[in-house]
Amino acid sequence: MKRSTGEYIFDTVNLLLLCLVIAVCFYPMLYVLNSSVSDPDQMLRSRSLMLLPEGFQLEAYKFVFNYPKIYTGYLNTLIYVVAGTAINLLMTSLAAYGLSRMDLMGRKTLMKMITFTMFFGGGMIPTFLLVQNLGLVDTRWAILIPGAISTFYFLIMKTSFESIPISLIESAKLDGANDFLILFRIVLPLSKSILAVMMLYYAVDHWNDYVGPMLYLRSQELYPIQIVMRDILISSSTEAMGAGADTGFAIGENIKYATIIISTLPIMIVYPFIQRFFVQGALIGAVKQ
């Protein structure tokens, strides 16, 4: 079928706009990467767009990886990500399944109470006092328990569960299956896409969590990578102050960009492997069956 001139113009404009969006998203990443490996003195004198590194050095990465707490921070973050995401998926799945059943008594009232928490929170100080009174301060549980369920993610998963045909659940009940068996044998296997999306969302939240550890953790042995990175930046800034104004500033900039790369690279590596599930799960509820 022959395409019209208007269709060619539309496709061309659309392609140019998409290329612009790609450039806007890709350039900051390229700038940070090139700045992290550039020579500090050349980078300080340069006024270029940093499309290519100004010289080459890996001293910033050596400084970061020689920091004594870096590996402990990575290990703690992996613990928080794996354990926290598992708790999140379990608790969110249980809540979403229960409130996705239309025959649940008081369902509408419960949904209103849960949705209310999306718009009005207790605040930082009351939340801290609650965690403190529960005896969770300076323990791993202070990071894992308070955010066990995100209301927004719960609503997404609930919508996904509601799209599963009720006939499957009724058939399972006729065969004698209870709700736990239905959830783990029928509902969750049919919801792999939304589970992958929730896993990514929760994992990224745990990986980037900074405020929670800063408020609740006192022992450096429990610090995640984000708090360790903060200490690295403070340490590099302190050392840079004694290295001269210009040179110290350049060295501090290299280390800053290196910490950004190190803290974001693992998530960027994982994302492509679950991208197809992410696309499927993110569209849950967007198309009416």
N, C-alpha and C positions, 0 to 999 in steps of 0.2 A: 504494500500500500504506500503510495507516494505521500511523502510528508510535505506539509505546507511551509511557506517561508516563515510564518509566525511560530511554528513549532521549532524550526531551526534556531530562530532568535531566542526563544524561551530556553531551549537547552543550552545555548551558549552562555546566556546571562546566568542561568542556574549553575553551570559549571564554574564560571568565574567567581560567583558568590561562594560556592563551596570551597574553591581553592583559597579564597581570602580567609574563610573561617579556619581552614587547615593551617594557613600561615600564622594567623593570630594565636592559635593554640600551640603550634609547634615552636614558634620563635622563642618564647620565654624558656622552654625546656632546653633549646639549643644554646641560648645565651648563658644559662646557668651551668650547663655542662662545659662549654668552652671557657667560661670564667674560672671554673674549678681547677682546670689544668693549665691555665695561662701563667706566664711568668709574672710575678707580682709587680716588678718595676715597669715592664712593658705595658701591662694592663693599666697601671696608674697613669701612664703618659698617653695611652691610646684614647682616641675619640671615635673609634669605629663602632659598627653595630655588632661586633663580636660574632660574625658569621663563621669565623675560623679562630682557633686559639691564637693568642698573642704570645708566641714562644711556647714552651712546654715544660712542665714540671709536675711532680706528684708529691711534693712536700706536704701539701695540705691534707692529702689522703693519708700520708704516713703519720702526720700529727694526730689525725682523728683515730686511726687504728692503733696507735701507740698509747692512746689514753687508757688508763688502767681499768676503767669501768665499762668500756665499750662492749665487751663480749658478755659481761653479766647483764648489761642493759638489753642486748639482743635476746638473750636467753629468757629474761623476764618478760619481754614483749611477746615472744613466741608462746610462753605459758599463758599470758593474758589473752592472746588472740585465739589459741586453740581451745582452752578451757572456757573462756568467756563466750566464744561463738557457739560452742556446744550447749552451754547453759541457755543462751539466748534462743537458739533454734528449738530446744526442747520446751522451754516455758512458753515461747510465742506460739508454737504449734499446738500445745495443749489449750491455751486460751483461745486461739483462733478457731480450733475445731469445736470447742464447746459453744462459742457464741455464733458459730455459723449454722447451728441447728435451730431451725425455726420453732421447734417445740420446747425450747428451753424456757422454763418459767422465769419471768422477770428479765427477759433478754433485752427489751427496749430500755428498761431502767439502767441495767448494767452498762449498755452501750453508751448511754448518755453520760454516765459517771466516768467511763473510761475516756470518752472523747473530750470531756471537760479538762482532763489533765494535759491535753495537747496545747491548750490555750492559757492555762493558769497553773504554774508550778509553785512548789513550796518555797523556792528561793535557796540561795547558796547557804546562808547561815542556818536556817532550820534543817536543811538536809544534812549539813555537817553535824549538827547537834544530834540528829537521829542516828547517824552512823556512829558517832561517838558513844551514845548511850547504849547502842547494841554491842559495843566492844569490838568494833571492826577496824578502828583506826590503827594504822601501821600493820595491817595484815593484807594478804592477797584478796581476801573476801571483800574488802572495801572497794576493790576495783571490779569484782565479778558480780556481786549481788545487787547493788543499788540500780544498775541499769540492765537488769535481767530481761526486761521487756520494753521495747520502744513502741509507743502507741501508734505512731505512723506506720512502722513496719508490721505491727499486728493487724492494722486495718487492711493493708495490702494482702497479707496472707489470708485473712478472713474472707476477703473478696474472692481470692483464688479457690478456697475450699468450697465456697457457695456455688461455684461453677461446676462442681462435680455432680453428676446426675444423682438425684436422691434415690433412684431405683436401685443403684448399687448398694447403698447403705441399707435400704430396707431389705434387700435380698440377703445381705450378710446377717442382719438381725434375725430373719426367719430361720437362718441356719444355725442360730445360737451364738453368734459373735457378740461380744460386748464392745463398748465404745473404745477401749484401749486397743483391742484387736483390730477394729475397723480403722482406727487412726493409723496404726503402724503397718498394717497389712494391705490397706486399700487406699486411704487418702494420701498418705505421704508418698508411696510409690507413684501415684498419679500426679504428684506435684513437684517433680524433680526440678523443673525450670524455676518455679518460685522459690524453692529451697536454695538453689544456687544463687539467686539474686539476694535473698536474705543473708546467706552466708557471706557474700561479698560485702554487702552493706555493713553487717555487724563486724566483720573482720577489719574493714577499713576504719570503722569507728574506734575499735580497740587499738589498732595500730597508731592512729593519730591522737589518741587520748592524752591530753596534757593536763587539763585542769583537775581531773579526778586524782591522779597520782600526786600532783603538787599539793592538793589539799589534805589527802588522807594518809600519805606515806611519809614516814620519818627516817626509816632505815635505808641507807644507800644500796644495800644488798637487794632491795625490792624495787628499785627504780627501773622503769621501762626506758626504752631507747630515747624517747622524746625528752625526758628529763635529763638523761645523760648528755644529749645533744645540747641542751641548754647550758649545762655545766661546761661543755667543751667550748661553746661560744664565749662564755664568761672568762674561762681560762685563757683563750686565745686573745681576747680583748685586753686582759691584764698584761699578758706578755708583750702584746703589740705596743702598749703604752711605753714600755721601756726600750723599744726598738727604734724610736724616732717617729715623728709625726707622719711623714709620708710613707716610709717603708712599713711601719707598723699598721697603718690603715690598709695598705695593699695586702699584707699577709692576712690580716683579719678578714678581708673580703674573700680571699681564696678559701679560707677555712669555712666561712659561712656558706659559700656555694657548695663546697664538698659535703658538708653536713646535710644540705638539702638533697643532694644526689643519693647519699647513703641511706637517708631515712625514707625516700620515696621509691627507690629502685625495686625493692622486693615486691611491693604491691603492683608495680608496673609489669613485672615479670609474670606474676600470677594471673593478671587480668585476661590476657589473650586466651588462656586455656579454658576459661569459663565464659567467654564473651558470647558464644552462641546461646548459652542458657540465660545470660543476662538480657539479651534482646528479646527472647521469648517471654521470660518472666516479667519484664518491665511492661509488656503490652497486656498483661492479664487484666481483664475488665475493660480494656479499651474498645473491644469489639463485642457487641452484644450477640450472643449465640441465638 
